[in-house]
Amino acid sequence: MGKTFINPSNASFESKLLTPREVAEYLSLGRSTVYLLIKNGDLPSIRIGRSVRVNPLDLEEYIELNTTRGFSLK
């Protein structure tokens, strides 16, 4: 069994991996809140060396799982 490599020309990536800053901007949160979500395991992340990235599909799933409907603002 050999190693499997991803060929970028035929990979079906939704988008590039997001930085915590990009996630924070998208969610209108602070970066520290995003890091807390990652640390607590609420938002999956990928560590590449010392860098942290978030898959856009994981962010989309996080949003869907945390969307509430029908609550009162009173």
PyMOL Python script that loads the backbone (N, CA, C, O; Angstrom):
from pymol import cmd

cmd.read_pdbstr("""\
ATOM      1  N   MET A   1       0.835  -1.188   0.000  1.00  0.00           N
ATOM      2  CA  MET A   1       0.000   0.000   0.000  1.00  0.00           C
ATOM      3  C   MET A   1       0.875   1.245   0.000  1.00  0.00           C
ATOM      4  O   MET A   1       1.713   1.424   0.884  1.00  0.00           O
ATOM      5  N   GLY A   2       0.683   2.077  -0.964  1.00  0.00           N
ATOM      6  CA  GLY A   2       1.446   3.311  -1.040  1.00  0.00           C
ATOM      7  C   GLY A   2       0.696   4.467  -0.425  1.00  0.00           C
ATOM      8  O   GLY A   2      -0.455   4.338  -0.009  1.00  0.00           O
ATOM      9  N   LYS A   3       1.362   5.579  -0.376  1.00  0.00           N
ATOM     10  CA  LYS A   3       0.741   6.791   0.156  1.00  0.00           C
ATOM     11  C   LYS A   3      -0.215   7.366  -0.876  1.00  0.00           C
ATOM     12  O   LYS A   3       0.006   7.240  -2.081  1.00  0.00           O
ATOM     13  N   THR A   4      -1.254   7.984  -0.404  1.00  0.00           N
ATOM     14  CA  THR A   4      -2.198   8.655  -1.284  1.00  0.00           C
ATOM     15  C   THR A   4      -1.941  10.151  -1.213  1.00  0.00           C
ATOM     16  O   THR A   4      -1.895  10.733  -0.129  1.00  0.00           O
ATOM     17  N   PHE A   5      -1.776  10.758  -2.359  1.00  0.00           N
ATOM     18  CA  PHE A   5      -1.537  12.193  -2.423  1.00  0.00           C
ATOM     19  C   PHE A   5      -2.720  12.865  -3.097  1.00  0.00           C
ATOM     20  O   PHE A   5      -3.332  12.310  -4.010  1.00  0.00           O
ATOM     21  N   ILE A   6      -3.027  14.050  -2.641  1.00  0.00           N
ATOM     22  CA  ILE A   6      -4.103  14.829  -3.248  1.00  0.00           C
ATOM     23  C   ILE A   6      -3.529  15.596  -4.422  1.00  0.00           C
ATOM     24  O   ILE A   6      -2.541  16.318  -4.284  1.00  0.00           O
ATOM     25  N   ASN A   7      -4.141  15.439  -5.552  1.00  0.00           N
ATOM     26  CA  ASN A   7      -3.744  16.186  -6.735  1.00  0.00           C
ATOM     27  C   ASN A   7      -4.607  17.446  -6.780  1.00  0.00           C
ATOM     28  O   ASN A   7      -5.811  17.354  -7.020  1.00  0.00           O
ATOM     29  N   PRO A   8      -4.014  18.624  -6.554  1.00  0.00           N
ATOM     30  CA  PRO A   8      -4.804  19.859  -6.503  1.00  0.00           C
ATOM     31  C   PRO A   8      -5.637  20.119  -7.748  1.00  0.00           C
ATOM     32  O   PRO A   8      -6.668  20.786  -7.669  1.00  0.00           O
ATOM     33  N   SER A   9      -5.207  19.601  -8.905  1.00  0.00           N
ATOM     34  CA  SER A   9      -5.948  19.880 -10.126  1.00  0.00           C
ATOM     35  C   SER A   9      -7.277  19.136 -10.176  1.00  0.00           C
ATOM     36  O   SER A   9      -8.199  19.569 -10.867  1.00  0.00           O
ATOM     37  N   ASN A  10      -7.390  18.000  -9.441  1.00  0.00           N
ATOM     38  CA  ASN A  10      -8.659  17.286  -9.487  1.00  0.00           C
ATOM     39  C   ASN A  10      -9.329  17.191  -8.120  1.00  0.00           C
ATOM     40  O   ASN A  10     -10.343  16.507  -7.979  1.00  0.00           O
ATOM     41  N   ALA A  11      -8.786  17.860  -7.123  1.00  0.00           N
ATOM     42  CA  ALA A  11      -9.392  17.853  -5.788  1.00  0.00           C
ATOM     43  C   ALA A  11     -10.634  18.735  -5.802  1.00  0.00           C
ATOM     44  O   ALA A  11     -10.665  19.773  -6.464  1.00  0.00           O
ATOM     45  N   SER A  12     -11.645  18.315  -5.071  1.00  0.00           N
ATOM     46  CA  SER A  12     -12.887  19.094  -5.052  1.00  0.00           C
ATOM     47  C   SER A  12     -13.009  19.846  -3.732  1.00  0.00           C
ATOM     48  O   SER A  12     -13.911  19.580  -2.937  1.00  0.00           O
ATOM     49  N   PHE A  13     -12.111  20.768  -3.509  1.00  0.00           N
ATOM     50  CA  PHE A  13     -12.162  21.582  -2.303  1.00  0.00           C
ATOM     51  C   PHE A  13     -13.219  22.660  -2.478  1.00  0.00           C
ATOM     52  O   PHE A  13     -13.306  23.295  -3.529  1.00  0.00           O
ATOM     53  N   GLU A  14     -14.031  22.863  -1.428  1.00  0.00           N
ATOM     54  CA  GLU A  14     -15.024  23.933  -1.449  1.00  0.00           C
ATOM     55  C   GLU A  14     -14.325  25.280  -1.548  1.00  0.00           C
ATOM     56  O   GLU A  14     -14.700  26.138  -2.347  1.00  0.00           O
ATOM     57  N   SER A  15     -13.317  25.444  -0.731  1.00  0.00           N
ATOM     58  CA  SER A  15     -12.624  26.715  -0.649  1.00  0.00           C
ATOM     59  C   SER A  15     -11.321  26.487   0.091  1.00  0.00           C
ATOM     60  O   SER A  15     -11.021  25.366   0.501  1.00  0.00           O
ATOM     61  N   LYS A  16     -10.560  27.532   0.259  1.00  0.00           N
ATOM     62  CA  LYS A  16      -9.318  27.415   1.018  1.00  0.00           C
ATOM     63  C   LYS A  16      -9.620  27.292   2.501  1.00  0.00           C
ATOM     64  O   LYS A  16     -10.715  27.625   2.955  1.00  0.00           O
ATOM     65  N   LEU A  17      -8.644  26.816   3.245  1.00  0.00           N
ATOM     66  CA  LEU A  17      -8.782  26.767   4.696  1.00  0.00           C
ATOM     67  C   LEU A  17      -8.792  28.186   5.239  1.00  0.00           C
ATOM     68  O   LEU A  17      -8.120  29.067   4.703  1.00  0.00           O
ATOM     69  N   LEU A  18      -9.550  28.406   6.297  1.00  0.00           N
ATOM     70  CA  LEU A  18      -9.711  29.741   6.868  1.00  0.00           C
ATOM     71  C   LEU A  18      -8.823  29.929   8.088  1.00  0.00           C
ATOM     72  O   LEU A  18      -8.609  28.995   8.860  1.00  0.00           O
ATOM     73  N   THR A  19      -8.315  31.127   8.255  1.00  0.00           N
ATOM     74  CA  THR A  19      -7.565  31.467   9.458  1.00  0.00           C
ATOM     75  C   THR A  19      -8.564  31.805  10.567  1.00  0.00           C
ATOM     76  O   THR A  19      -9.717  32.128  10.281  1.00  0.00           O
ATOM     77  N   PRO A  20      -8.132  31.734  11.824  1.00  0.00           N
ATOM     78  CA  PRO A  20      -9.021  32.159  12.909  1.00  0.00           C
ATOM     79  C   PRO A  20      -9.510  33.601  12.735  1.00  0.00           C
ATOM     80  O   PRO A  20     -10.641  33.917  13.103  1.00  0.00           O
ATOM     81  N   ARG A  21      -8.683  34.458  12.187  1.00  0.00           N
ATOM     82  CA  ARG A  21      -9.095  35.849  11.943  1.00  0.00           C
ATOM     83  C   ARG A  21     -10.249  35.904  10.932  1.00  0.00           C
ATOM     84  O   ARG A  21     -11.207  36.652  11.125  1.00  0.00           O
ATOM     85  N   GLU A  22     -10.156  35.117   9.861  1.00  0.00           N
ATOM     86  CA  GLU A  22     -11.226  35.090   8.860  1.00  0.00           C
ATOM     87  C   GLU A  22     -12.519  34.529   9.452  1.00  0.00           C
ATOM     88  O   GLU A  22     -13.607  35.029   9.166  1.00  0.00           O
ATOM     89  N   VAL A  23     -12.392  33.485  10.281  1.00  0.00           N
ATOM     90  CA  VAL A  23     -13.567  32.918  10.949  1.00  0.00           C
ATOM     91  C   VAL A  23     -14.191  33.967  11.866  1.00  0.00           C
ATOM     92  O   VAL A  23     -15.411  34.131  11.888  1.00  0.00           O
ATOM     93  N   ALA A  24     -13.358  34.672  12.617  1.00  0.00           N
ATOM     94  CA  ALA A  24     -13.844  35.708  13.532  1.00  0.00           C
ATOM     95  C   ALA A  24     -14.587  36.802  12.770  1.00  0.00           C
ATOM     96  O   ALA A  24     -15.656  37.238  13.195  1.00  0.00           O
ATOM     97  N   GLU A  25     -14.032  37.240  11.661  1.00  0.00           N
ATOM     98  CA  GLU A  25     -14.684  38.276  10.857  1.00  0.00           C
ATOM     99  C   GLU A  25     -16.019  37.778  10.318  1.00  0.00           C
ATOM    100  O   GLU A  25     -17.009  38.510  10.329  1.00  0.00           O
ATOM    101  N   TYR A  26     -16.046  36.538   9.849  1.00  0.00           N
ATOM    102  CA  TYR A  26     -17.264  35.974   9.272  1.00  0.00           C
ATOM    103  C   TYR A  26     -18.367  35.870  10.317  1.00  0.00           C
ATOM    104  O   TYR A  26     -19.531  36.144  10.023  1.00  0.00           O
ATOM    105  N   LEU A  27     -18.004  35.471  11.545  1.00  0.00           N
ATOM    106  CA  LEU A  27     -18.988  35.294  12.615  1.00  0.00           C
ATOM    107  C   LEU A  27     -19.207  36.560  13.443  1.00  0.00           C
ATOM    108  O   LEU A  27     -20.023  36.563  14.364  1.00  0.00           O
ATOM    109  N   SER A  28     -18.490  37.626  13.126  1.00  0.00           N
ATOM    110  CA  SER A  28     -18.537  38.876  13.909  1.00  0.00           C
ATOM    111  C   SER A  28     -18.192  38.619  15.370  1.00  0.00           C
ATOM    112  O   SER A  28     -18.878  39.081  16.282  1.00  0.00           O
ATOM    113  N   LEU A  29     -17.112  37.869  15.569  1.00  0.00           N
ATOM    114  CA  LEU A  29     -16.602  37.546  16.900  1.00  0.00           C
ATOM    115  C   LEU A  29     -15.157  37.993  17.002  1.00  0.00           C
ATOM    116  O   LEU A  29     -14.529  38.329  15.998  1.00  0.00           O
ATOM    117  N   GLY A  30     -14.639  37.995  18.204  1.00  0.00           N
ATOM    118  CA  GLY A  30     -13.221  38.253  18.398  1.00  0.00           C
ATOM    119  C   GLY A  30     -12.412  36.992  18.122  1.00  0.00           C
ATOM    120  O   GLY A  30     -12.930  35.879  18.214  1.00  0.00           O
ATOM    121  N   ARG A  31     -11.145  37.173  17.786  1.00  0.00           N
ATOM    122  CA  ARG A  31     -10.278  36.014  17.541  1.00  0.00           C
ATOM    123  C   ARG A  31     -10.162  35.126  18.766  1.00  0.00           C
ATOM    124  O   ARG A  31     -10.115  33.901  18.650  1.00  0.00           O
ATOM    125  N   SER A  32     -10.116  35.743  19.945  1.00  0.00           N
ATOM    126  CA  SER A  32      -9.979  34.942  21.165  1.00  0.00           C
ATOM    127  C   SER A  32     -11.189  34.027  21.354  1.00  0.00           C
ATOM    128  O   SER A  32     -11.049  32.919  21.872  1.00  0.00           O
ATOM    129  N   THR A  33     -12.365  34.474  20.944  1.00  0.00           N
ATOM    130  CA  THR A  33     -13.560  33.632  21.032  1.00  0.00           C
ATOM    131  C   THR A  33     -13.449  32.450  20.077  1.00  0.00           C
ATOM    132  O   THR A  33     -13.835  31.333  20.421  1.00  0.00           O
ATOM    133  N   VAL A  34     -12.927  32.690  18.889  1.00  0.00           N
ATOM    134  CA  VAL A  34     -12.731  31.605  17.925  1.00  0.00           C
ATOM    135  C   VAL A  34     -11.732  30.593  18.480  1.00  0.00           C
ATOM    136  O   VAL A  34     -11.959  29.386  18.395  1.00  0.00           O
ATOM    137  N   TYR A  35     -10.629  31.079  19.048  1.00  0.00           N
ATOM    138  CA  TYR A  35      -9.652  30.165  19.643  1.00  0.00           C
ATOM    139  C   TYR A  35     -10.271  29.371  20.790  1.00  0.00           C
ATOM    140  O   TYR A  35      -9.932  28.204  20.987  1.00  0.00           O
ATOM    141  N   LEU A  36     -11.169  29.985  21.544  1.00  0.00           N
ATOM    142  CA  LEU A  36     -11.845  29.287  22.637  1.00  0.00           C
ATOM    143  C   LEU A  36     -12.766  28.191  22.089  1.00  0.00           C
ATOM    144  O   LEU A  36     -12.818  27.091  22.639  1.00  0.00           O
ATOM    145  N   LEU A  37     -13.487  28.488  21.014  1.00  0.00           N
ATOM    146  CA  LEU A  37     -14.333  27.483  20.371  1.00  0.00           C
ATOM    147  C   LEU A  37     -13.498  26.295  19.895  1.00  0.00           C
ATOM    148  O   LEU A  37     -13.912  25.143  20.023  1.00  0.00           O
ATOM    149  N   ILE A  38     -12.325  26.587  19.350  1.00  0.00           N
ATOM    150  CA  ILE A  38     -11.423  25.535  18.881  1.00  0.00           C
ATOM    151  C   ILE A  38     -10.887  24.741  20.068  1.00  0.00           C
ATOM    152  O   ILE A  38     -10.884  23.510  20.048  1.00  0.00           O
ATOM    153  N   LYS A  39     -10.436  25.445  21.095  1.00  0.00           N
ATOM    154  CA  LYS A  39      -9.863  24.788  22.279  1.00  0.00           C
ATOM    155  C   LYS A  39     -10.874  23.870  22.955  1.00  0.00           C
ATOM    156  O   LYS A  39     -10.520  22.777  23.398  1.00  0.00           O
ATOM    157  N   ASN A  40     -12.134  24.308  23.038  1.00  0.00           N
ATOM    158  CA  ASN A  40     -13.188  23.523  23.678  1.00  0.00           C
ATOM    159  C   ASN A  40     -13.689  22.372  22.804  1.00  0.00           C
ATOM    160  O   ASN A  40     -14.476  21.542  23.259  1.00  0.00           O
ATOM    161  N   GLY A  41     -13.233  22.324  21.550  1.00  0.00           N
ATOM    162  CA  GLY A  41     -13.660  21.260  20.648  1.00  0.00           C
ATOM    163  C   GLY A  41     -14.987  21.528  19.962  1.00  0.00           C
ATOM    164  O   GLY A  41     -15.536  20.648  19.300  1.00  0.00           O
ATOM    165  N   ASP A  42     -15.503  22.737  20.116  1.00  0.00           N
ATOM    166  CA  ASP A  42     -16.769  23.091  19.474  1.00  0.00           C
ATOM    167  C   ASP A  42     -16.605  23.319  17.973  1.00  0.00           C
ATOM    168  O   ASP A  42     -17.517  23.039  17.195  1.00  0.00           O
ATOM    169  N   LEU A  43     -15.459  23.819  17.577  1.00  0.00           N
ATOM    170  CA  LEU A  43     -15.163  24.097  16.174  1.00  0.00           C
ATOM    171  C   LEU A  43     -13.916  23.314  15.782  1.00  0.00           C
ATOM    172  O   LEU A  43     -12.824  23.612  16.265  1.00  0.00           O
ATOM    173  N   PRO A  44     -14.065  22.314  14.908  1.00  0.00           N
ATOM    174  CA  PRO A  44     -12.894  21.533  14.497  1.00  0.00           C
ATOM    175  C   PRO A  44     -11.861  22.412  13.799  1.00  0.00           C
ATOM    176  O   PRO A  44     -12.202  23.380  13.119  1.00  0.00           O
ATOM    177  N   SER A  45     -10.604  22.059  13.981  1.00  0.00           N
ATOM    178  CA  SER A  45      -9.533  22.830  13.353  1.00  0.00           C
ATOM    179  C   SER A  45      -8.435  21.898  12.878  1.00  0.00           C
ATOM    180  O   SER A  45      -8.397  20.715  13.217  1.00  0.00           O
ATOM    181  N   ILE A  46      -7.557  22.461  12.094  1.00  0.00           N
ATOM    182  CA  ILE A  46      -6.397  21.749  11.561  1.00  0.00           C
ATOM    183  C   ILE A  46      -5.167  22.522  11.994  1.00  0.00           C
ATOM    184  O   ILE A  46      -5.078  23.732  11.785  1.00  0.00           O
ATOM    185  N   ARG A  47      -4.229  21.829  12.589  1.00  0.00           N
ATOM    186  CA  ARG A  47      -2.977  22.473  12.992  1.00  0.00           C
ATOM    187  C   ARG A  47      -1.913  22.105  11.959  1.00  0.00           C
ATOM    188  O   ARG A  47      -1.690  20.932  11.659  1.00  0.00           O
ATOM    189  N   ILE A  48      -1.271  23.129  11.430  1.00  0.00           N
ATOM    190  CA  ILE A  48      -0.180  22.960  10.473  1.00  0.00           C
ATOM    191  C   ILE A  48       1.010  23.685  11.072  1.00  0.00           C
ATOM    192  O   ILE A  48       1.118  24.908  10.979  1.00  0.00           O
ATOM    193  N   GLY A  49       1.899  22.922  11.688  1.00  0.00           N
ATOM    194  CA  GLY A  49       2.996  23.540  12.427  1.00  0.00           C
ATOM    195  C   GLY A  49       2.420  24.328  13.585  1.00  0.00           C
ATOM    196  O   GLY A  49       1.714  23.776  14.430  1.00  0.00           O
ATOM    197  N   ARG A  50       2.718  25.614  13.627  1.00  0.00           N
ATOM    198  CA  ARG A  50       2.175  26.481  14.682  1.00  0.00           C
ATOM    199  C   ARG A  50       0.908  27.209  14.240  1.00  0.00           C
ATOM    200  O   ARG A  50       0.306  27.948  15.019  1.00  0.00           O
ATOM    201  N   SER A  51       0.512  26.997  12.997  1.00  0.00           N
ATOM    202  CA  SER A  51      -0.672  27.672  12.460  1.00  0.00           C
ATOM    203  C   SER A  51      -1.927  26.838  12.694  1.00  0.00           C
ATOM    204  O   SER A  51      -1.876  25.609  12.744  1.00  0.00           O
ATOM    205  N   VAL A  52      -3.044  27.528  12.836  1.00  0.00           N
ATOM    206  CA  VAL A  52      -4.341  26.881  13.000  1.00  0.00           C
ATOM    207  C   VAL A  52      -5.226  27.305  11.832  1.00  0.00           C
ATOM    208  O   VAL A  52      -5.273  28.482  11.474  1.00  0.00           O
ATOM    209  N   ARG A  53      -5.919  26.350  11.247  1.00  0.00           N
ATOM    210  CA  ARG A  53      -6.830  26.633  10.146  1.00  0.00           C
ATOM    211  C   ARG A  53      -8.148  25.920  10.382  1.00  0.00           C
ATOM    212  O   ARG A  53      -8.208  24.921  11.097  1.00  0.00           O
ATOM    213  N   VAL A  54      -9.209  26.446   9.770  1.00  0.00           N
ATOM    214  CA  VAL A  54     -10.538  25.865   9.890  1.00  0.00           C
ATOM    215  C   VAL A  54     -11.056  25.561   8.490  1.00  0.00           C
ATOM    216  O   VAL A  54     -10.995  26.400   7.591  1.00  0.00           O
ATOM    217  N   ASN A  55     -11.564  24.351   8.326  1.00  0.00           N
ATOM    218  CA  ASN A  55     -12.163  23.957   7.059  1.00  0.00           C
ATOM    219  C   ASN A  55     -13.507  24.680   6.927  1.00  0.00           C
ATOM    220  O   ASN A  55     -14.307  24.653   7.862  1.00  0.00           O
ATOM    221  N   PRO A  56     -13.770  25.321   5.793  1.00  0.00           N
ATOM    222  CA  PRO A  56     -15.041  26.031   5.617  1.00  0.00           C
ATOM    223  C   PRO A  56     -16.262  25.130   5.818  1.00  0.00           C
ATOM    224  O   PRO A  56     -17.304  25.593   6.282  1.00  0.00           O
ATOM    225  N   LEU A  57     -16.139  23.849   5.471  1.00  0.00           N
ATOM    226  CA  LEU A  57     -17.255  22.926   5.667  1.00  0.00           C
ATOM    227  C   LEU A  57     -17.522  22.694   7.151  1.00  0.00           C
ATOM    228  O   LEU A  57     -18.674  22.549   7.560  1.00  0.00           O
ATOM    229  N   ASP A  58     -16.458  22.657   7.961  1.00  0.00           N
ATOM    230  CA  ASP A  58     -16.628  22.529   9.410  1.00  0.00           C
ATOM    231  C   ASP A  58     -17.277  23.780   9.995  1.00  0.00           C
ATOM    232  O   ASP A  58     -18.095  23.686  10.911  1.00  0.00           O
ATOM    233  N   LEU A  59     -16.918  24.946   9.470  1.00  0.00           N
ATOM    234  CA  LEU A  59     -17.531  26.192   9.932  1.00  0.00           C
ATOM    235  C   LEU A  59     -19.017  26.204   9.581  1.00  0.00           C
ATOM    236  O   LEU A  59     -19.849  26.599  10.397  1.00  0.00           O
ATOM    237  N   GLU A  60     -19.342  25.774   8.372  1.00  0.00           N
ATOM    238  CA  GLU A  60     -20.741  25.713   7.940  1.00  0.00           C
ATOM    239  C   GLU A  60     -21.539  24.767   8.846  1.00  0.00           C
ATOM    240  O   GLU A  60     -22.663  25.080   9.239  1.00  0.00           O
ATOM    241  N   GLU A  61     -20.955  23.612   9.174  1.00  0.00           N
ATOM    242  CA  GLU A  61     -21.630  22.655  10.051  1.00  0.00           C
ATOM    243  C   GLU A  61     -21.808  23.234  11.458  1.00  0.00           C
ATOM    244  O   GLU A  61     -22.856  23.052  12.079  1.00  0.00           O
ATOM    245  N   TYR A  62     -20.788  23.926  11.955  1.00  0.00           N
ATOM    246  CA  TYR A  62     -20.881  24.566  13.272  1.00  0.00           C
ATOM    247  C   TYR A  62     -22.043  25.558  13.300  1.00  0.00           C
ATOM    248  O   TYR A  62     -22.812  25.595  14.261  1.00  0.00           O
ATOM    249  N   ILE A  63     -22.164  26.351  12.251  1.00  0.00           N
ATOM    250  CA  ILE A  63     -23.242  27.342  12.175  1.00  0.00           C
ATOM    251  C   ILE A  63     -24.599  26.645  12.153  1.00  0.00           C
ATOM    252  O   ILE A  63     -25.519  27.052  12.863  1.00  0.00           O
ATOM    253  N   GLU A  64     -24.726  25.594  11.340  1.00  0.00           N
ATOM    254  CA  GLU A  64     -25.995  24.865  11.253  1.00  0.00           C
ATOM    255  C   GLU A  64     -26.377  24.245  12.594  1.00  0.00           C
ATOM    256  O   GLU A  64     -27.539  24.303  12.996  1.00  0.00           O
ATOM    257  N   LEU A  65     -25.408  23.654  13.283  1.00  0.00           N
ATOM    258  CA  LEU A  65     -25.680  22.997  14.567  1.00  0.00           C
ATOM    259  C   LEU A  65     -26.036  23.994  15.667  1.00  0.00           C
ATOM    260  O   LEU A  65     -26.709  23.638  16.634  1.00  0.00           O
ATOM    261  N   ASN A  66     -25.590  25.229  15.523  1.00  0.00           N
ATOM    262  CA  ASN A  66     -25.816  26.232  16.558  1.00  0.00           C
ATOM    263  C   ASN A  66     -26.869  27.264  16.181  1.00  0.00           C
ATOM    264  O   ASN A  66     -27.019  28.281  16.858  1.00  0.00           O
ATOM    265  N   THR A  67     -27.594  27.003  15.104  1.00  0.00           N
ATOM    266  CA  THR A  67     -28.673  27.886  14.691  1.00  0.00           C
ATOM    267  C   THR A  67     -29.931  27.496  15.450  1.00  0.00           C
ATOM    268  O   THR A  67     -30.345  26.337  15.428  1.00  0.00           O
ATOM    269  N   THR A  68     -30.535  28.465  16.118  1.00  0.00           N
ATOM    270  CA  THR A  68     -31.779  28.208  16.846  1.00  0.00           C
ATOM    271  C   THR A  68     -32.917  28.888  16.117  1.00  0.00           C
ATOM    272  O   THR A  68     -32.741  29.914  15.460  1.00  0.00           O
ATOM    273  N   ARG A  69     -34.081  28.295  16.249  1.00  0.00           N
ATOM    274  CA  ARG A  69     -35.258  28.849  15.586  1.00  0.00           C
ATOM    275  C   ARG A  69     -36.376  29.000  16.608  1.00  0.00           C
ATOM    276  O   ARG A  69     -36.551  28.153  17.483  1.00  0.00           O
ATOM    277  N   GLY A  70     -37.112  30.061  16.491  1.00  0.00           N
ATOM    278  CA  GLY A  70     -38.325  30.226  17.256  1.00  0.00           C
ATOM    279  C   GLY A  70     -38.166  30.620  18.711  1.00  0.00           C
ATOM    280  O   GLY A  70     -39.046  30.327  19.521  1.00  0.00           O
ATOM    281  N   PHE A  71     -37.068  31.277  19.067  1.00  0.00           N
ATOM    282  CA  PHE A  71     -36.976  31.738  20.448  1.00  0.00           C
ATOM    283  C   PHE A  71     -37.345  33.217  20.508  1.00  0.00           C
ATOM    284  O   PHE A  71     -37.189  33.955  19.535  1.00  0.00           O
ATOM    285  N   SER A  72     -37.833  33.624  21.662  1.00  0.00           N
ATOM    286  CA  SER A  72     -38.287  34.995  21.855  1.00  0.00           C
ATOM    287  C   SER A  72     -37.133  35.881  22.310  1.00  0.00           C
ATOM    288  O   SER A  72     -36.300  35.457  23.111  1.00  0.00           O
ATOM    289  N   LEU A  73     -37.083  37.091  21.808  1.00  0.00           N
ATOM    290  CA  LEU A  73     -36.053  38.046  22.203  1.00  0.00           C
ATOM    291  C   LEU A  73     -36.487  38.868  23.406  1.00  0.00           C
ATOM    292  O   LEU A  73     -35.766  39.779  23.813  1.00  0.00           O
ATOM    293  N   LYS A  74     -37.645  38.572  23.984  1.00  0.00           N
ATOM    294  CA  LYS A  74     -38.157  39.331  25.133  1.00  0.00           C
ATOM    295  C   LYS A  74     -37.362  39.067  26.369  1.00  0.00           C
ATOM    296  O   LYS A  74     -37.659  39.626  27.425  1.00  0.00           O
TER     297      LYS A  74
END
""", "prot")
cmd.dss("prot")
cmd.show_as("cartoon", "prot")
cmd.util.cbc("prot")
cmd.orient("prot")
